[in-house]
Amino acid sequence: MIKIAMIGAGSVVFSKNLTGDILGYPEFRDATFSYMDIDAERLEVGANLCRKVAATLGANPRIEATQDRKQALQGADFVINMVQIGGFDSTLVDFEIPRKYGLNFTIADTTGPGGFFRALRTFPMLSGLCRDMEEVCPRAVLLNYSNPMSMNMHTITRTSGIRAVGLCHSVQGTLNQIMGYIGEDPAEVAFICAGINHMAFYLRLEKDGVDLYPRLFAAMRDPEIYKTNKVRFEMMKLLGHFVTESSEHNAEYNPYFIPRGPEIIDRYAVPIDEYLRRCDGIVDEFERMRSFSRSDEPMAVHRSHEYGSTIIHSIVTGTPSVVYGNMPNRGAIANLPADAIAEAPTLVDRSGFQFTTVGALPPQLVGYMQPHIVQQELFIRAALEGRRDHVYQAAMFDPLTAATLTLDKIVELCDELIAAHGDLLPRLDAPTLVPASGKQFGVVDPRELRASWDAAQVKNSSDAIADWHVLGPFFGAGTGTPGLNEPTPLESDGPGPGPLDIHRLFESNGKTVGWKAAAAAKTGFVDLGVHFGNHDNAIAYGYAELESIHARDAVLKCGSDDGIKVWLNGVEILAHDLHRGFNIDSEQAAVHLAAGINRILVKVNNYRHGWGFGLSISKPNF
């Protein structure tokens, strides 16, 4: 029976999801899973959650947990890497130091200073993992899920001969989303997508030989659809093709949005600091997962759309499949460099994986990708050769950085980031004629950055409602994301002004669902994924009661991932149906609170991945 080693298994939600996907195949019910992480507590939680997954599925795997990487790799057939070096602390450094220079990010995990410093931090670990694999499991297949995908795949392929592929869910996730815009079942659509990770484009979208792009362009002209993906639709207008990764990601891959100032940032709903808020949610989620892992409560298991289990099944059984992988191009895309890391259709069978031939991309798409391909090449040369000047040059060619900073400030920024990350980086001291900034910077204490960030989040959410009941998930009648006007059993009688019966049960998709108590995190976020799982194309509700001693006017602020509708005492206050990340003050409305108990009902829909909401009401000034 096969053995799967999961490196970085302290990423507890991701490791349990992949475990459930693999155990979902009958052939792998008795597989061996070796979970490895350097954090003993996270490792224990991750392993316990995976035992719950196995129990739910009626599987009998052998589950090991170790902090010894070589032990985990011993005899492995497949290795899954999901490590993030430095965690939230290093991510804060990647955001806060550039912010001093006027450079702001949304995600900072793919490209630009955030991307390549994350890759530099990962290089020592990832190259070491490959060396260990060559020593103890040289025939094993490495599946890499860690970002920045393209740079990490350069590390793997330029430092070892290990068979490896990088995997992301943006191709299949975005296909589901855009087919929802035009009411088509993704399973019935023929498509080809290619490019580089997070910047691949759908070259062909067809059903029964008919091009679907004209319908997608028509859908874009619907304001309700356009507002769910403003950045990507703007890029499609000019490039003629839809890009795979989200609007929040792509907003920082080019100079057209963030450097243009607050008005443009607001107009196109660019969520600055989005990844930091997600990290906050991950920290809070771990606390809940730790408690859950030690309980007797059973684990609900839902198959994800990650490609990992499909690849393992195809290689072991010989059943062919086509996925989208990230590997050295080697001619698959004719007009990208041979050693660039491409993302393209990938055939998988017993012999492993290989790209299919795509041909040449439209030149405008290559133009969008090319600055990032150059950054990726400069990263790997900096890491392999110890060249600090290549770090400067990588930042110089980043479109967002170049549109924001002068050349001398780019060098200064890089020197400060190199000093701040300290020993986490490979040595960057090879001789070069390119001068450094000449300024001295110290290692940053991440505890100070964390304290400052936490204080800002608490301040921003000080009026947030903490105690909720949540209900769901419900699903629409179609294949796409149900709109906020989609009827559900809860609304059959209308959200009246009286109290809701939180003991009432409802039917949803053949199952009985009821209200559950839920607490908001310190950011005000109520994570629906914790209570219901992360269901694409779903609806859920939140209900809270707020007492006001006197009748008074107030300001209601709310945010959601994704769309949200709010009723106060049975009256609809606001509704915004759009795909976005959470920020508690995304919307606001002037409201009037009645004396006594005020009843708040929130409806949220989810396009893909995580979902949730948060709501605050200003305190009285008397």
Secondary structure, DSSP 8 states (H G I E B T S, - for coil): --EEEEETTTSHHHHHHHHHHHHTSGGGTT-EEEEE-S-HHHHHHHHHHHHHHHHHHT---EEEEES-HHHHHTT-SEEEE---TTHHHHHHHHHHHHHHTT---S--SSSHHHHHHHHHHHHHHHHHHHHHHHHH-TT-EEEE--SSHHHHHHHHHHH---EEEEE-SHHHHHHHHHHHHHT--GGG-EEEEEEETTEEEEEEEEETTEE-HHHHHHHHTSHHHHTTSHHHHHHHHHHSS-BSS-HHHHTTSSSSSGGG-HHHHHHTT--TTHHHHHHHHHHHHHHHHHHHHTSS----------SHHHHHHHHHH---EEEEEEEE-TTSBTTS-TTSEEEEEEEEETTEEEE---B---HHHHHHHHHHHHHHHHHHHHHHHT-HHHHHHHHHT-HHHHTT--HHHHHHHHHHHHHHHGGGS-------SS-----------HHHHHHHHHHHHHHHTTTB--EEEEEEEEE-SSSS---TT---GGGGG---SS---TT-EEEETTEEEE-EEEE--TTS-EEHHHHH---SSEEEEEEEEEEESS-EEEEEEEEEESEEEEEETTEEEEEE-------TTSEEEEEEE-SEEEEEEEEEEESSS--EEEEEE-----
